[in-house]
Amino acid sequence: MKYLYSLAIGILVGAVLFVLGLYYNPFSAQTAVSPLAVTTDQVIDLSFSGVPNEGILYTDHGESVVSPYPDRVSELWEPAVVKTSVWVTEFQVGRGEATGIGVKFITESEKTRLINGEALANSVWHVYLPGQGTFLVDQTENYWSYIREVVIPARVSSGDNWLGAFHGVMTNGPGSLGTGRVTGGSGKFTNLESEAVESLSARGYSSVTGPVSMTRNLTIALSSAKAE
């Protein structure tokens, strides 16, 4: 019997060490500085609220802590989109001046590997800026740093919440420098091929309702490179 106890204790200790190693993995740090910070190209910086009920529309598969907004919006239960979230938001520039509309589709990635510090999602932005044109951004995002530093602390907190200061760059591909891919659509963005980065700044999160205080930014480089 003592061998069974020893085995059980060994398994328990091993599991605890594995979880701690996963959580404190020094190689899973996420950059807080945008790869576009040193670009010589002109950039457009679009900001929007990361709190779903402060946007125009949000919905998902119904299994997250975030409720669809507004209330009449249906959840995404169809097999083709069951792990997909949809955001519709208003973009702002400068001192809060409204500049356009964005629709984002984000889906959990099958390439997620938490042991490597990768909680991946694939997303696509459809952006419309009145008087300027339209473009599309497709990217891979890594939410592990956000989950580790914001979501998990909120879940283990006695008050079911997290308050602090977190900033991170979510985009990590498909560009070689960790940037998303921009494809022009119409207006001044016609035939544009460039890069984009999405970042996130959080100050409050509830494990019951989701983000409480959060701002996100989508930065687009207006590269001179054009599609043929």
C-alpha positions as CSV (number, residue, x, y, z in Angstrom):
1,M,0.0,0.0,0.0
2,K,2.9,2.4,0.8
3,Y,4.0,2.1,-2.8
4,L,0.6,3.2,-4.0
5,Y,0.8,6.2,-1.7
6,S,4.2,7.0,-3.0
7,L,3.1,6.6,-6.6
8,A,0.1,8.9,-6.0
9,I,2.2,11.5,-4.3
10,G,4.8,11.3,-7.0
11,I,2.1,11.8,-9.7
12,L,0.6,14.7,-7.8
13,V,3.9,16.4,-7.3
14,G,4.8,15.9,-10.9
15,A,1.5,17.4,-12.0
16,V,2.0,20.4,-9.8
17,L,5.5,20.9,-11.1
18,F,4.3,20.6,-14.7
19,V,1.6,23.2,-14.2
20,L,4.0,25.6,-12.4
21,G,6.6,25.1,-15.2
22,L,3.9,25.8,-17.8
23,Y,2.7,28.9,-16.0
24,Y,6.2,30.4,-15.3
25,N,7.8,29.2,-18.5
26,P,10.5,32.0,-19.1
27,F,10.5,31.2,-22.8
28,S,6.8,32.1,-23.3
29,A,7.2,35.8,-22.8
30,Q,5.2,37.9,-25.2
31,T,6.4,41.1,-26.8
32,A,4.9,44.4,-25.7
33,V,6.5,46.5,-28.4
34,S,4.9,46.5,-31.9
35,P,7.1,45.4,-34.8
36,L,5.8,48.5,-36.6
37,A,7.2,50.8,-34.0
38,V,10.3,51.3,-36.1
39,T,8.7,51.3,-39.5
40,T,9.4,54.3,-41.8
41,D,6.0,53.9,-43.5
42,Q,3.1,56.0,-42.7
43,V,0.8,54.2,-40.2
44,I,-2.9,54.3,-39.3
45,D,-3.6,53.6,-35.7
46,L,-7.2,52.6,-35.0
47,S,-8.4,52.2,-31.4
48,F,-11.5,50.5,-30.1
49,S,-12.9,49.3,-26.8
50,G,-12.1,45.7,-25.9
51,V,-15.2,45.4,-23.8
52,P,-17.8,43.6,-25.9
53,N,-20.8,45.5,-24.7
54,E,-19.2,48.8,-25.5
55,G,-19.0,47.9,-29.2
56,I,-21.8,47.5,-31.8
57,L,-22.2,43.7,-31.7
58,Y,-20.5,40.7,-30.2
59,T,-21.4,37.0,-30.3
60,D,-19.7,33.6,-30.0
61,H,-20.5,29.9,-29.3
62,G,-22.2,30.6,-26.0
63,E,-19.6,28.8,-23.8
64,S,-17.5,31.8,-22.9
65,V,-18.0,34.1,-19.9
66,V,-18.9,37.0,-22.3
67,S,-22.6,37.3,-23.2
68,P,-23.7,38.2,-26.7
69,Y,-24.4,41.9,-27.3
70,P,-27.0,43.2,-27.9
71,D,-29.3,40.6,-26.2
72,R,-31.2,39.7,-29.4
73,V,-28.0,38.5,-31.2
74,S,-28.0,34.7,-31.7
75,E,-25.1,32.5,-30.6
76,L,-23.0,30.7,-33.2
77,W,-23.9,27.0,-32.8
78,E,-23.6,25.9,-36.4
79,P,-20.8,23.3,-36.9
80,A,-18.8,25.5,-39.3
81,V,-18.6,28.4,-36.8
82,V,-19.0,26.8,-33.4
83,K,-15.6,28.0,-32.2
84,T,-15.8,31.4,-33.8
85,S,-16.4,34.8,-32.3
86,V,-17.7,37.9,-34.2
87,W,-17.0,41.5,-33.2
88,V,-18.5,44.6,-34.9
89,T,-16.9,47.8,-33.5
90,E,-16.4,51.4,-34.1
91,F,-12.9,52.6,-34.7
92,Q,-11.5,55.8,-33.3
93,V,-8.5,58.0,-33.9
94,G,-6.8,60.8,-32.0
95,R,-9.0,62.1,-29.2
96,G,-11.8,59.6,-29.7
97,E,-13.0,60.8,-33.1
98,A,-15.0,58.1,-34.9
99,T,-13.3,57.1,-38.1
100,G,-14.8,53.8,-39.3
101,I,-16.3,50.4,-38.7
102,G,-14.6,47.0,-38.3
103,V,-15.9,43.5,-38.4
104,K,-13.7,40.8,-36.9
105,F,-14.0,37.0,-37.1
106,I,-11.8,35.1,-34.7
107,T,-11.5,31.3,-34.4
108,E,-9.5,29.1,-32.1
109,S,-6.5,27.6,-33.8
110,E,-5.7,23.9,-33.9
111,K,-2.0,24.8,-33.6
112,T,-2.4,25.9,-30.0
113,R,0.4,24.5,-27.8
114,L,0.2,25.7,-24.2
115,I,3.4,23.9,-23.3
116,N,5.1,26.2,-25.8
117,G,3.3,29.3,-24.5
118,E,1.0,29.4,-27.5
119,A,-2.8,30.0,-27.1
120,L,-3.4,30.7,-30.7
121,A,-6.3,32.1,-32.7
122,N,-6.8,32.9,-36.3
123,S,-8.6,36.2,-37.1
124,V,-9.7,38.3,-40.0
125,W,-10.6,42.0,-39.9
126,H,-12.9,43.6,-42.5
127,V,-12.3,47.4,-42.2
128,Y,-14.3,50.2,-43.7
129,L,-13.1,53.8,-43.3
130,P,-15.6,56.2,-44.9
131,G,-14.0,58.6,-47.4
132,Q,-10.9,56.4,-47.5
133,G,-11.7,52.9,-48.5
134,T,-11.7,49.3,-47.3
135,F,-9.1,46.7,-46.5
136,L,-8.7,43.2,-44.9
137,V,-6.3,42.1,-42.2
138,D,-5.7,38.4,-41.6
139,Q,-3.5,37.4,-38.7
140,T,-2.6,34.8,-36.1
141,E,-2.8,35.9,-32.5
142,N,-1.3,34.5,-29.4
143,Y,-3.3,35.1,-26.2
144,W,-1.2,33.1,-23.8
145,S,0.4,36.1,-22.1
146,Y,-3.0,37.7,-21.6
147,I,-4.4,34.4,-20.2
148,R,-1.5,34.0,-17.8
149,E,-1.3,37.5,-16.5
150,V,-5.0,38.5,-16.6
151,V,-7.5,35.7,-17.0
152,I,-5.9,33.1,-14.6
153,P,-5.3,35.7,-11.8
154,A,-8.9,36.7,-12.0
155,R,-10.1,33.2,-11.8
156,V,-8.1,32.4,-8.7
157,S,-8.9,35.7,-7.0
158,S,-11.3,35.6,-4.1
159,G,-13.2,38.4,-5.8
160,D,-13.3,36.8,-9.2
161,N,-11.6,39.8,-10.8
162,W,-8.3,41.2,-11.8
163,L,-7.2,44.9,-11.6
164,G,-3.8,46.0,-12.8
165,A,-2.0,47.1,-16.0
166,F,-1.3,44.7,-18.9
167,H,-0.2,45.6,-22.4
168,G,0.8,43.1,-25.1
169,V,1.0,42.6,-28.8
170,M,-1.5,39.9,-29.7
171,T,-0.4,39.5,-33.4
172,N,2.4,37.0,-34.1
173,G,2.0,36.1,-37.8
174,P,1.8,35.1,-40.5
175,G,4.5,37.7,-41.3
176,S,8.1,36.7,-40.5
177,L,8.4,39.6,-38.1
178,G,5.2,38.7,-36.3
179,T,2.9,41.0,-38.2
180,G,-0.5,40.4,-39.8
181,R,-1.2,40.6,-43.5
182,V,-3.0,43.6,-45.0
183,T,-4.8,43.3,-48.4
184,G,-6.3,46.4,-49.9
185,G,-9.9,46.5,-51.1
186,S,-11.1,49.9,-52.4
187,G,-10.4,53.6,-52.3
188,K,-6.9,54.7,-51.4
189,F,-6.2,51.1,-50.2
190,T,-6.8,49.6,-53.6
191,N,-4.1,47.0,-54.4
192,L,-2.3,47.7,-51.1
193,E,-0.2,44.9,-49.6
194,S,1.2,45.7,-46.2
195,E,1.4,44.7,-42.5
196,A,-0.6,45.2,-39.4
197,V,-0.3,44.6,-35.7
198,E,-3.1,44.3,-33.0
199,S,-2.3,45.1,-29.4
200,L,-4.3,45.0,-26.2
201,S,-4.2,47.1,-23.0
202,A,-6.2,45.9,-20.0
203,R,-6.9,47.4,-16.6
204,G,-9.8,45.3,-15.3
205,Y,-11.2,41.8,-16.0
206,S,-14.0,39.8,-14.4
207,S,-14.0,36.0,-14.5
208,V,-17.8,36.2,-14.4
209,T,-18.4,38.7,-17.3
210,G,-15.1,39.1,-19.1
211,P,-13.2,42.3,-19.9
212,V,-14.2,45.3,-17.7
213,S,-11.6,47.9,-18.8
214,M,-9.8,47.3,-22.0
215,T,-8.5,49.2,-25.1
216,R,-7.3,47.6,-28.3
217,N,-5.4,49.0,-31.2
218,L,-5.1,48.0,-34.8
219,T,-2.0,49.6,-36.4
220,I,-1.7,49.4,-40.2
221,A,1.5,50.3,-42.1
222,L,0.7,52.1,-45.4
223,S,3.5,50.4,-47.3
224,S,4.4,51.6,-50.8
225,A,4.4,48.0,-51.9
226,K,1.5,47.3,-54.3
227,A,-0.1,44.2,-55.7
228,E,0.4,43.7,-59.4
